[in-house]
Amino acid sequence: MRKGTSVSSDHERLLVRPRRACHLLDCGPTRLYELIGDGELESFLDGASRKITVESIRRYIAKHLATATETSPVPEVASADSVGPPAPCEPRKIIKRRTPRRRRRGQPKKTGNTQVLP
């Protein structure tokens, strides 16, 4: 939100650009344009700039929330007594670096012929 602005119904955005719509829907541009192509979101070109209606974004979210609550029941919360021990985890694998680390400024370049003197 910009400094000095307040949220009220009179000053609410009616249209957003694709980047903002992607942010609102938490999706990428490919998925956004699929939704536009499928008719899920309403959009139009304003010159060379595409605009998407905020109302269509709200309808899309409301529609998917309604279908999600109808198809999947609310998960039951297990009590502390019915929870068993946690499943064992696999041991971590140590991965060696394939590329050598960059040397810091001022350090000599290491070569295979260098010998360490006592």
N, C-alpha and C positions, 0 to 999 in steps of 0.2 A: 504494500500500500504506500502511496506517496505521502510525503510529509505534508501535514496540514490538510489532509483530506479526510472526510468521514464517510462511513458507509450508510447510505439511506436509500430507500426505494426509489426516490426521484432521480438519483444520480447513478443508478445501477447501469452497468453496460448492457446493451442489447445485442451487440455484435462483437465478435472476437476474431482475430486473425488465426490462421492454422497453428502457429507456434504456441499461442496461448491456449487454444483448444486442446492441443496435445498435452500441455501441462495440466489442464483441468481434468482430462480423462486419463492421465497417466499412461499414455500410449505413444507410439512413434508415428511419424508422418505417414508411413505406408498404411498402417492400420486406420488412421484418421481418414485418408482418402478412400479406403475400402468402405468405411462407414458412410461417407458422402456418396460414393457410387451406388451403394445398396439402398440409399434413400433413408438411412437411419438418422442422418443429420442434414439439416437444411443449410444450403450455402448458395452464394451468388458471387459473381465477379463485379467489383466496383472499380472500373478501369482495368488495371492489371493486378489489383489486389483482391484476393479471395477473402470473403467475410462469412463467418458461420454464426448462426443465431444461437444465443445463449439459451433461449427457450427450448430449442431442439436438443441441446446438450442435456438440459434438465430432464426432458421427456425420456431421452435415452437412458439416463441413469435410473430414473424412477421405474421405467419398464423392466430393466434388468434387476433392480432390487425386488420388485414384485414377483418376478419369476423365480428369483433365488430363494425367497422366503416360502413360496408355494412348493417348490420341488425338494428343498432340503430342510428337514426339521432342525430345530435348534439343538446343538449337541448337548448331551447331559454332562454335567460336571461330576467327575468321580470324587468320592470322599477320600480322605487321607487314609482310611483303613483299607480300602479296596485297591490302593495303588501298590503294585509289586516293586521289587527292586529294579533299578534301571538296567537296561540292556547293556551288555559289555561292548566296549568300543574296540575297534581295531587299532593296533599300535600304529603310530605315525611312521611314515617312511621318510628317511632323510634323502633329500634330493641335492646332489652336488651341482654347483654352478657350472654351466658349460662354457661361459665366456669369462675370461679373466677380469678381475676387477681393475678399474681404471686407477692409475697411479696418481697420487696427489702431486700438486705443484711442488717442485724442488726435490722430489725423491728421484734417485737414479733409476734408470730403466733396467729392469731385470732381464737378463739373458740366460740361456742355458749353460754358458761357459763360465759363469761367475762362480768363484769359490769363496766360501766364508772363512776368513782368517780368525784364529783364536785370539 
